[in-house]
């Protein structure tokens, strides 16, 4: 499973959802879906814009969790 850590990075950068939405060019609603891990996919252009706005690497925004090892099922 891929876990999205957008909320963590936003908190570290003290970036609001509305401000990030403005910088990235996607609606707050769509950004919220991604932030709350309800999205099914992300475009590379969106990932690129997030990394630019948050001054981070893609790996800062995502992590892989092996569901069989963690015992978690989604």
C-alpha positions as CSV (number, residue, x, y, z in Angstrom):
1,X,0.0,0.0,0.0
2,X,1.2,3.5,-0.8
3,X,0.6,5.9,2.1
4,X,0.3,9.6,1.3
5,X,2.0,11.9,3.9
6,X,0.8,15.2,2.4
7,X,-0.7,16.2,5.7
8,X,2.6,15.7,7.5
9,X,4.6,17.7,5.0
10,X,2.0,20.5,5.0
11,X,2.1,20.7,8.8
12,X,6.0,20.8,8.7
13,X,5.9,23.6,6.2
14,X,3.0,25.4,7.9
15,X,1.1,25.3,4.6
16,X,-2.7,25.6,4.6
17,X,-4.8,23.5,2.2
18,X,-6.1,26.7,0.5
19,X,-2.6,28.1,0.0
20,X,-1.3,24.9,-1.3
21,X,-4.3,24.6,-3.6
22,X,-3.5,28.0,-5.1
23,X,0.2,27.2,-5.6
24,X,-0.5,23.8,-7.2
25,X,-3.5,24.8,-9.3
26,X,-6.0,22.1,-8.1
27,X,-9.1,22.7,-6.2
28,X,-9.1,22.4,-2.4
29,X,-11.6,19.6,-2.6
30,X,-9.3,17.5,-4.9
31,X,-6.3,18.3,-2.7
32,X,-8.3,17.3,0.3
33,X,-9.1,13.9,-1.3
34,X,-5.4,13.3,-1.8
35,X,-4.4,14.6,1.6
36,X,-7.0,12.3,3.3
37,X,-5.7,9.3,1.3
38,X,-9.0,8.8,-0.5
39,X,-7.5,9.2,-4.0
40,X,-6.8,6.3,-6.3
41,X,-4.1,8.0,-8.4
42,X,-2.0,11.1,-8.8
43,X,-0.7,12.6,-12.0
44,X,3.0,13.2,-12.3
45,X,2.3,16.9,-13.1
46,X,0.4,17.2,-9.8
47,X,3.2,15.4,-7.9
48,X,5.7,17.7,-9.6
49,X,3.7,20.8,-8.6
50,X,3.3,19.6,-5.0
51,X,7.1,18.9,-4.7
52,X,7.8,22.4,-6.1
53,X,5.3,24.2,-3.8
54,X,6.4,22.2,-0.7
55,X,10.1,22.1,-1.6
56,X,10.3,18.4,-1.1
57,X,11.0,15.1,-2.9
58,X,8.3,12.6,-4.0
59,X,9.5,10.3,-1.3
60,X,8.7,12.9,1.3
61,X,5.1,12.8,0.2
62,X,4.7,9.0,-0.1
63,X,5.8,5.8,1.6
64,X,5.3,2.1,0.8
65,X,3.8,-0.1,3.5
66,X,3.8,-3.8,3.1
67,X,0.3,-4.8,4.2
68,X,1.2,-8.4,4.8
69,X,4.0,-7.4,7.3
70,X,2.0,-4.7,9.0
71,X,-1.1,-6.7,9.4
72,X,-3.2,-3.8,8.0
73,X,-5.8,-4.2,5.3
74,X,-7.4,-1.3,3.7
